[in-house]
Amino acid sequence: VIVGKIHKHQHLNFIMKGKVSVATEFGKKYFEAPCIFVSEVGLKRAVYAEEDTIWATVHMTEHLGEENLGKIEQEVIAPSYDELGLIASVEMLKLENEGVKL
């Protein structure tokens, strides 16, 4: 089981081997290799590997090399939905739609 991070940018995903079930804010999905798809900004996932899986993501970044992993994470990972200007839950969206200031 893996819980992903909140990404600041769209990025490509490649499932090259295996089968996974994925829970997101939008429900559960199943992916099986070979599979390519785009992750949207702000999407966070919980992944359960149904079998041994090879899953790679590709992020555009200004930095190269393992020695820059900290800088790369700062560039592509958001510590919270607030940093992206996104609403963190459906309940908060309902409140905002009702005119409640958040």
C-alpha positions as CSV (number, residue, x, y, z in Angstrom):
1,V,0.0,0.0,0.0
2,I,1.3,3.4,-1.0
3,V,-0.1,6.9,-0.2
4,G,1.0,9.5,-2.8
5,K,1.8,13.1,-2.4
6,I,0.0,16.2,-3.7
7,H,1.5,17.2,-7.0
8,K,1.8,20.8,-8.2
9,H,1.7,19.9,-11.9
10,Q,0.2,17.5,-14.4
11,H,2.5,14.5,-15.0
12,L,2.7,11.3,-16.9
13,N,2.3,7.8,-15.3
14,F,3.4,4.5,-16.8
15,I,2.3,1.2,-15.4
16,M,4.7,-1.2,-17.1
17,K,3.9,-4.4,-15.1
18,G,1.2,-5.5,-12.7
19,K,-2.2,-4.5,-11.5
20,V,-3.3,-1.8,-8.9
21,S,-6.4,-0.5,-7.4
22,V,-6.3,3.3,-6.7
23,A,-8.5,5.4,-4.4
24,T,-8.7,9.1,-5.1
25,E,-11.0,11.9,-4.2
26,F,-13.0,10.9,-7.2
27,G,-13.5,7.2,-6.3
28,K,-11.8,3.9,-6.9
29,K,-10.1,2.9,-10.2
30,Y,-8.2,-0.1,-11.5
31,F,-5.2,0.0,-13.7
32,E,-3.4,-2.9,-15.4
33,A,-0.2,-2.9,-17.4
34,P,0.5,-1.7,-20.0
35,C,-1.1,1.6,-19.1
36,I,-0.3,5.3,-19.6
37,F,-2.3,8.2,-18.1
38,V,-2.0,11.8,-16.9
39,S,-2.3,12.8,-13.3
40,E,-4.0,16.1,-12.7
41,V,-2.8,19.0,-10.5
42,G,-3.6,18.4,-6.8
43,L,-4.6,14.7,-7.1
44,K,-3.6,12.5,-4.2
45,R,-3.9,8.7,-4.3
46,A,-3.8,5.7,-2.1
47,V,-2.6,2.7,-4.1
48,Y,-2.9,-1.0,-3.4
49,A,-0.7,-3.3,-5.6
50,E,-2.9,-6.2,-6.5
51,E,0.3,-7.9,-7.8
52,D,3.9,-7.0,-8.3
53,T,3.9,-3.7,-10.1
54,I,6.3,-1.4,-11.9
55,W,4.9,2.2,-11.9
56,A,6.9,5.1,-13.1
57,T,6.0,8.8,-13.1
58,V,7.6,11.6,-15.2
59,H,7.9,15.1,-13.8
60,M,9.3,18.1,-15.6
61,T,11.8,19.8,-13.4
62,E,14.7,22.3,-13.6
63,H,16.9,20.1,-11.5
64,L,18.8,16.9,-12.4
65,G,20.4,14.2,-10.3
66,E,19.9,12.4,-7.0
67,E,21.8,15.1,-5.2
68,N,18.9,17.5,-6.0
69,L,16.0,15.4,-4.7
70,G,15.2,18.0,-2.1
71,K,15.0,20.8,-4.7
72,I,13.0,18.5,-7.1
73,E,10.4,17.7,-4.3
74,Q,10.0,21.4,-3.5
75,E,9.4,22.0,-7.2
76,V,6.8,19.2,-7.8
77,I,5.2,18.4,-4.4
78,A,2.8,20.6,-2.5
79,P,2.8,20.2,1.3
80,S,-0.9,21.0,1.4
81,Y,-3.9,21.8,-0.8
82,D,-3.9,25.4,0.5
83,E,-0.5,26.0,-1.2
84,L,-2.2,25.2,-4.5
85,G,-5.2,27.3,-3.8
86,L,-7.4,24.1,-3.9
87,I,-10.1,23.1,-1.5
88,A,-9.1,20.1,0.7
89,S,-12.5,18.4,1.0
90,V,-15.9,18.1,-0.4
91,E,-17.4,19.5,2.8
92,M,-15.3,22.7,2.4
93,L,-16.6,22.9,-1.2
94,K,-20.2,22.7,0.0
95,L,-19.6,25.4,2.6
96,E,-17.9,27.7,0.0
97,N,-20.9,27.1,-2.4
98,E,-23.2,28.2,0.4
99,G,-21.3,31.5,0.8
100,V,-19.4,30.6,4.0
101,K,-16.0,32.4,4.0
102,L,-13.2,29.9,4.5
